[in-house]
């Protein structure tokens, strides 16, 4: 079943704490095409949302606390100077797309997970003073995916898995950040059928 077909399987009152996609099989050609479209459009959305003003970035980092990768990147001796510069600079659409594609592939993320994760991430950003910065968009997206997979009953992305995939943070730190993320959205993870459907159609629009 591809994402478009899954839309019709969503119950009238979709609750991501209880609903599980029915018979979602391994990614076939059509499903892979949908995933590629989602990754492309999500990359564009993230790119357009990242703050680039130096004053805004400096102020924003103070409020970000544990979500900021800035100090971690600078103090990571395993990274070269060029790698640090690349991680801290304003990312290009291509760079974001490359990261998302790799993360989706290595974590075997299905299209509906990406849609739900973006809904949860948008809710988090609306309800907090946190903004997307060149050094925060990766970890916030990863946390949204982890929470989505957990509440929808998919195979869990453990904190150890994430620390292996994205070693800037230790397992315990992922758990602490997840708790802060959930407190910010007040544990309100309900997604209505209409909301889910509208985001699907929006993110699958290849003409955007």
For each residue, the residues with C-beta under 8 A, 3 or more apart:
1: 5 6 9 21 22 23 24 25
2: 5 6 28 30 31 34 111
3: 6 7 31 34 111 112 115 200 204
4: 7 34 200 204
5: 1 2 8 9
6: 1 2 3 9 10 21 22 24 111 112
7: 3 4 10 196 197 200
8: 5
9: 1 5 6 21 22
10: 6 7 14 19 193 196 197
11: 14 19 193
12: 193
13: 192 193
14: 10 11 19 191 192 193 196
15: 18 19 190 191
16: 19 116 148 151 152 189 190 191
17: 151 189 190
18: 15
19: 10 11 14 15 16 152
20: 152 153 154
21: 1 6 9 24 110 112 152
22: 1 6 9
23: 1
24: 1 6 21 110 112
25: 1 28
26:
27: 31 32 35 110
28: 2 25 31 32
29: 32 33
30: 2 33 34
31: 2 3 27 28 34 35 110 111
32: 27 28 29 35 36
33: 29 30 36 37
34: 2 3 4 30 31 37 38 111 204
35: 27 31 32 38 39 104 109 110 111 114
36: 32 33 39 40
37: 33 34 40 41 203 204 206
38: 34 35 41 42 111 114 115 203 204
39: 35 36 42 43 97 100 101 104 114
40: 36 37 43 44 97
41: 37 38 44 45 203 204 205 208
42: 38 39 45 46 100 114 118 203
43: 39 40 46 47 93 96 97 100
44: 40 41 47 48 93 208
45: 41 42 48 49 118
46: 42 43 49 50 96 132 137 141
47: 43 44 50 91 92 93 96
48: 44 45
49: 45 46 125 132 137
50: 46 47 90 91 132 133 134 137
51: 56 57 60 131 132 133
52: 56 57 90 134
53: 56 57
54: 57 58
55: 58 59
56: 51 52 53 59 60 131
57: 51 52 53 54 60 61 133 134
58: 54 55 61 62
59: 55 56 62 63
60: 51 56 57 63 64 130 131 133 136
61: 57 58 64 68 70 133 135
62: 58 59
63: 59 60 129 130
64: 60 61 67 68 130 133 136
65: 68
66: 173 176 177 180
67: 64 130 136 139 140 177 180
68: 61 64 65 71 72 133 135 136
69: 72 73 87 135 136 138 139 168
70: 61 73 74 88 135
71: 68 74 75
72: 68 69 75 76 168 169
73: 69 70 76 79 84 87 88 135 168
74: 70 71 84 88
75: 71 72
76: 72 73 79 84 168
77:
78:
79: 73 76 83 84 87
80: 83 84
81: 84 85
82: 85 86
83: 79 80 86 87
84: 73 74 76 79 80 81 87 88
85: 81 82 88 89
86: 82 83 89 95
87: 69 73 79 83 84 135
88: 70 73 74 84 85 134 135
89: 85 86 134
90: 50 52 134
91: 47 50 95 96 99 134 137
92: 47 95 96
93: 43 44 47 96 97
94: 97 98
95: 86 91 92 98 99
96: 43 46 47 91 92 93 99 100 137
97: 39 40 43 93 94 100 101
98: 94 95 101 102
99: 91 95 96 102 103 138
100: 39 42 43 96 97 103 104 141
101: 39 97 98 104 105
102: 98 99 105 106
103: 99 100 106 107 109 141 142 145 165
104: 35 39 100 101 107 108 109 114
105: 101 102 108
106: 102 103 165
107: 103 104 145 157 161 165
108: 104 105
109: 35 103 104 113 114 145 149
110: 21 24 27 31 35 113 114 154
111: 2 3 6 31 34 35 38 114 115
112: 3 6 21 24 115 116 152
113: 109 110 116 117 145 148 149 152 154
114: 35 38 39 42 104 109 110 111 117 118 145 203
115: 3 38 111 112 118 119 196 199 200 203
116: 16 112 113 119 120 148 152 191 196
117: 113 114 120 121 141 144 145 147 148
118: 42 45 114 115 121 122 144 199 203
119: 115 116 122 123 191 195 196 199
120: 116 117 123 124 144 147 148 185 189 191
121: 117 118 124 125 140 141 144
122: 118 119 125 126
123: 119 120 126 127 185 188
124: 120 121 127 128 130 140 144 181 184 185
125: 49 121 122 128 130 131 132 140
126: 122 123
127: 123 124 184 185 186
128: 124 125 184
129: 63
130: 60 63 64 67 124 125 136 140 184
131: 51 56 60 125 136
132: 46 49 50 51 125 136 137 140
133: 50 51 57 60 61 64 68 136 137
134: 50 52 57 88 89 90 91 137
135: 61 68 69 70 73 87 88 138
136: 60 64 67 68 69 130 131 132 133 139 140
137: 46 49 50 91 96 132 133 134 140 141
138: 69 99 135 141 142 166
139: 67 69 136 142 143 166 168 169 177
140: 67 121 124 125 130 132 136 137 143 144 181
141: 46 100 103 117 121 137 138 144 145
142: 103 138 139 145 146 162 165 166
143: 139 140 146 147 174 177 178 181
144: 117 118 120 121 124 140 141 147 148 181
145: 103 107 109 113 114 117 141 142 148 149 157
146: 142 143 149 150 157 162 174 178
147: 117 120 143 144 150 151 178 181 182 189
148: 16 113 116 117 120 144 145 151 152 154
149: 109 113 145 146 152 154 155 156 157
150: 146 147 154 156 157
151: 16 17 147 148 189
152: 16 19 20 21 112 113 116 148 149
153: 20
154: 20 110 113 148 149 150
155: 149
156: 149 150
157: 107 145 146 149 150 161 162
158: 161 162 171
159: 162 163 171 172 174 175
160: 163 164 171
161: 107 157 158 164 165
162: 142 146 157 158 159 165 166 169 171 174
163: 159 160 166 167 169 170 171 174
164: 160 161 167
165: 103 106 107 142 161 162
166: 138 139 142 162 163 169
167: 163 164
168: 69 72 73 76 139
169: 72 139 162 163 166 173 174 177
170: 163 173 174
171: 158 159 160 162 163 174 175
172: 159 175 176
173: 66 169 170 176 177
174: 143 146 159 162 163 169 170 171 177 178
175: 159 171 172 178 179
176: 66 172 173 179 180
177: 66 67 139 143 169 173 174 180 181
178: 143 146 147 174 175 181 182
179: 175 176 182 183
180: 66 67 176 177 183 184
181: 124 140 143 144 147 177 178 184 185
182: 147 178 179 185 187
183: 179 180 186 187
184: 124 127 128 130 180 181
185: 120 123 124 127 181 182 188 189
186: 127 183
187: 182 183
188: 123 185
189: 16 17 120 147 151 185
190: 15 16 17
191: 14 15 16 116 119 120 195 196
192: 13 14 195 196
193: 10 11 12 13 14 196 197
194: 197 198
195: 119 191 192 198 199
196: 7 10 14 115 116 119 191 192 193 199 200
197: 7 10 193 194 200 201
198: 194 195 201 202
199: 115 118 119 195 196 202 203
200: 3 4 7 115 196 197 203 204
201: 197 198 204 205
202: 198 199 205 208
203: 37 38 41 42 114 115 118 199 200
204: 3 4 34 37 38 41 200 201
205: 41 201 202 208
206: 37
207:
208: 41 44 202 205
